[in-house]
Amino acid sequence: MSQIAFTLIVISAVMHALWNLLVKRSRHKTVFIWWMFVASGTLFSLIVPLLSIPFQRPDSHTLLMVSLGAVCFVLYHLFNGRAYRGGDLSVVYPLCQTSMIYVPIWGIILLRERLSLLGICGILLVIFGTYSIQLQRLTLAELVRPFRNLKSPSVRDALSAGFIYSIGSVAEKSGVGHYSPLYFTFIMVLIMLILMSFNILRKKYRPLISAELREHWGLILCSGPIMMASFLSFRYGLNLSPVSYAVPVRQISIVIGVLIGIIFLRESFGKIRLISSLFIMVGVILIRLG
């Protein structure tokens, strides 16, 4: 993995952790995320005409990939939210991270990516660290516990979220390989905003739209450039590296999020979170070296 690609994806991970911090500080999460996309989409729309990079009309392949990616990521948030409403964090969170199991498989089969042994070891460490960071104990029984009740709607929703995210990641990789990452991201943000608007205009959310803006307008304004930086840096990095490496490396945002939680939110840092974070860090280093 090249230094430029690695740096871009780490920058994206930092920005991703920051906008997740903003979401944590909001009151109505779904409404706030929609406002974040409004802020990001507006900022994109204001900046794009000022850039020297000429806009190229996307071909059918690009439109298909950007639309598929947008739909997948909206569905990911939908299934993720449904899983958390009905399930425990220690069960739902690990299952939502199963996307990283699928991404290298899709990368090898569909995109003909070739991975080094060191890179594969790094991916496996990141997968293990990401999966285990919210578990209660690092035991075999605890590792399989999230899979025990496959009939549970929250378990199925979490597994669906992980699978759908993996498809979206591969669609992105295919799209940015044939089209400008800048305009690919811009179009995808607009499509996601439109899709999210159908949900946010439902009766139960309508009264919360103005309330969230009044209460957290400062956070919403900050979220625009943070989200845009996260999206752009990841897709430029994705254009320069295999998706099988890019998605696991971005999981370093979890470690950054843990540090932010400890420093700014005064959250506890248990042994499992420490060990899991170390697994992720070592895995990311191996991917960079591989």
N, C-alpha and C positions, 0 to 999 in steps of 0.2 A: 504494500500500500504506500503510495507516494506521500511525501511530507506535506505537499500542498493539500491533497485530498484529506489527509488525517487532520490537519489544522482546521480546515473548513468545517469538518464534521464535529470536531471538538467545540468550535465556536458555536455551531448550531446546538450542541448539547447544553452549553451554558445558557444560551438564550431560551432554550426549551425549558430548562429548570426555572428560569426567571419568570416566564409567563405562567408556569404552573404555580409558582408562588403567588402571583397576582390572583389567580383563580381561587387559591386557598383563602385569600383575604377578602374575597367577594362574599355577598350574601346569597344571591340566587345564581348558582353556578352555570346552569344552562343558558340563562339570559346573559350573564356576563361573558361567556364564551362567544355568544352571538355578537355582542357589542365589540369584542376583540376583533372579530372578523370584519365588522363594519369599519372599525378604525384602521385595520390593516389594508382592507380593500380601498378605502378612501385615500390613504397615503400612497398606495401603489398607483392609483389613478391620477394623482397629482404629480407624481415623480416621473412616471413613464414617458409623458410627452416631452419632458426636458432632457431625456437621455439621447446620446448620440447613436445608440444601438438601434438600427432600423427594425421596424416591426415586419416580420414575415408572416404571411398568411399561413396558418397551420394546415397541413395536409390531412387527409382522412385518418391516417395512422396516428398522428399526434392528437387529433381531436378525440379519437377513440381512447387513447391511453390517458389523456388528461381527464376525460369524463369518467373513465373507469376508476382512476385514482381518487377523484373527488367523491364519487359515490361510495367507494370502499371506506374512505376515512370518515365520512358522515355516518355510515352504518356502524363503523367501529365505535364511534362515540355513543351512538344509540344503544348498541348491545352492551357496551361497557357500563353505561349509566344504569341500564336495566339490571345488569348482573350485580352491581353494587347496592341497588335498592333492595334486592332480595337475598343477598348473601354476605357472608363475613369477609372482611378484607383479607384474612389469611388464606381463604379459599379462592376468592375471585382474582386477586392480584396475580398470583403465580400462573393461573390458567390464561389470563389475558396476555401474558408474556410468551405463550407458546408460538407466537408468530415467528420468533427467531429460530424455531425448529424447522419451519416450512421454508423460510426465505432462502437459506443455502441450498435446499433441495430444488426449489424453483430456479435459483440462479444457475445451478449446474445443468439441470434438464432443459430449461427453456432458453436460457441466455448463453449457454455453453461456457460458463465461467470455470476457470481452473484455480483451485485453491492449494496452497502449500500445506505441508504437514503442520508447520508452526502456526499457520493461520487457522487451520481446523482446530487445533488444540486451544487456541485463543477463543474461537467461537464457542466451543464447548464450555470453557470456563465462564464466559460471559453469560451463557444460557443458564448455567447452574447458579451463578451469583444472582442473576436477575430473578430467577424462579424462587430462590430460597430466602430472599431478603425480607419477606413479610411472614415467613413461617414461624411457628412458635418454638420449634426445636429442630435441630439438625439431626434427625434420625430417619431411618428407612420408612418407618410407619408414618412419620409426619410428611415425608416427601411424596408419598402416594395418597395421602389423605384427601387432597383436593379432587382426585379422580374417583373417589369411592362412590359418590352418589351422582352418577351420570344422568339419573332421571330428574334431578333437581333443575328447575328452569334457570336458576342463577348460574349453575355449572355449565349448562348448555349455552347460555348467553355469553359467558366468559370465553368458552372454547370457540364460539362463533366469532367473537371479537378478534381473537388472536389469528384465526384463519383468514378472516377478511382483511386484516391489516397486512398480512403477508402478500396477498394478491395486489393490494394497492401499492405496496413497495416495489414489486416487480413491474407493475404498469408504469410507475414513475421512472424507473431505471430505463425501460424501453423507450419512454417518451423523451427524456432529456438527452438520450443518445443521438436523437435525430432532429432536435429542435432546441432553440435557445432556452437554457434553464430559467432565465429571467422571465420571459414571456410565458413559458410553461407554468411557472409558479403563479404569475399574475392571473392567467386564465383559470387555473385550478382554484385559487382563492375566491374568485368571483362566482364560479360554479358552486363551491361549497357554501358561500354566503347565500346564494339563491335557494339552495336546498334546505339550509338551516332556517331560512325565513319562513318556509312553509310550516315548519314545526313551531317556531317562536310566535307565529301569529294565531296559534290556537288559543281558545278562550282562557285557559288556565294561566297562560303566560302573558297575555296582553297587558293586564294591570301592572305587571312587574317590570315592563320595559322602561318606562319613564322613571319608576322608583329606583331601579338599579343605576340608571344614568345620573340621577340627582345625588345619590349616596356615594358613588364611586367614579365620578367623571374623571378625576385625576388618574386613577389606576387605568381607566379605559384609554385615556390619551397616551399613557406610557406604553400600553400594550401594543399599540399600532407598530411603532418601530421595532419593538422587541420581537414580536411575532414575525414581522417581515424579515428581520435579520436571521431568525431561526430557520424560516422556510427557504430563503435564498441560499444561505451558506450550506445547508444540507444538500440541496439539489445541485449546486455547483460541485460539491464534494462527491455526490453520487455520480455525476457525469464523469468523474476522474477515477473512480474506483469500483470494484465489483459490489453489487448490492449485498452479496453474502458477507462482505466485510463492513460495509457502511452502516447497515442497520444495527449490528452488534456494537460497533464502536460508539454509536450515538447513545447507547445505554449508559454511558458514563454520566449522562444527565441524572441518573438515579443517585450516583455517588454525590454529585454536586447538590442535588435536592436534599439529600441526607445532611450534608454539611450546612446548607442554608437553614434547614429545620433546627439543627443544633445551635447555630450561632444566632439566628434572628428570631426563631419561634420557640426557643428553649425546649425543644423536644429531646427525649431521652435517646441515648445511643447504646442499645443493647449489644450483647456479644454477637448475636446472629447477624445484626445489621453491619457490625464491624467486619466479621468474617466474610459475609457475602459481598460487601463493598471491596474487600481486598481481592476476592476472586474476580470481580468485574475489572478492577484496575490491572491485575496481572494479565487477564485475558485481552484487554485492550492493547497492552504493551506487546504481547505476542502477535496480535494481528498487525500492529504497526511494523514489527520486525519481519513478519512473514510476507 
